[in-house]
C-alpha cells in the first residue's frame, strides 16, 4: 500500500506535530528515498556498463581479501 505524502515546508519539516520528532522522521524519509535512488542508479550503471561493473566487483573482492580485521 502506498502512504499519502504529507506536505512539507522548505526545511523538510511537517508543520503540525512535534517539530523535533517530525524533522527526524522527515530526515529519515529523505535519506531512505536517497538510498533507494542511489541503489537504483548503481543497478542501472551495472546493466549499462557490465565490463566496468565486473572490474569494480573484482577490485572490491581484492580489497575485502586484503582487509585485516
C-alpha positions in Angstrom: 0.0 0.0 0.0 1.2 3.5 -0.8 1.0 6.0 2.0 -0.2 9.5 1.1 2.5 12.1 1.1 2.2 15.0 3.5 3.2 18.5 2.6 6.5 19.7 3.9 8.0 23.2 4.1 11.4 24.2 2.7 13.2 22.8 5.7 11.5 19.4 5.2 9.5 19.6 8.4 5.8 18.9 8.6 4.1 21.9 10.1 1.9 20.0 12.6 3.1 17.8 15.5 6.3 17.8 17.5 8.9 19.7 15.4 11.9 17.6 16.8 10.3 14.3 16.1 8.8 15.3 12.7 12.1 16.7 11.4 13.8 13.5 12.4 11.2 11.4 10.7 11.3 13.7 7.6 15.1 13.4 7.6 14.8 9.6 7.7 12.3 9.6 4.9 14.5 11.7 2.7 17.5 9.5 3.5 15.6 6.3 2.7 14.5 7.9 -0.6 18.0 8.9 -1.5 19.4 5.5 -0.7 16.7 3.8 -2.9 17.5 6.1 -5.8 21.3 5.6 -5.3 20.8 1.8 -5.4 18.6 2.0 -8.5 21.2 4.2 -10.2 24.0 1.7 -9.4 22.0 -1.1 -10.8 21.3 0.8 -14.0 25.0 1.7 -14.3 25.9 -2.0 -13.8 23.5 -3.1 -16.6 24.7 -0.4 -19.0 28.4 -0.9 -18.4 28.9 -4.6 -17.5 32.7 -4.6 -18.0 33.2 -1.6 -15.7 30.9 -3.3 -13.1 32.8 -6.5 -13.3 36.1 -4.7 -12.8 34.7 -2.8 -9.8 33.5 -6.1 -8.3 37.0 -7.6 -8.8 38.6 -4.6 -7.1 36.1 -4.8 -4.2 36.8 -8.5 -3.8 40.6 -7.8 -3.7 40.0 -5.1 -1.1 38.0 -7.5 1.0 40.6 -10.2 0.7 43.4 -7.9 1.8 41.5 -6.2 4.6 42.6 -7.1 8.1 40.1 -7.3 11.0 
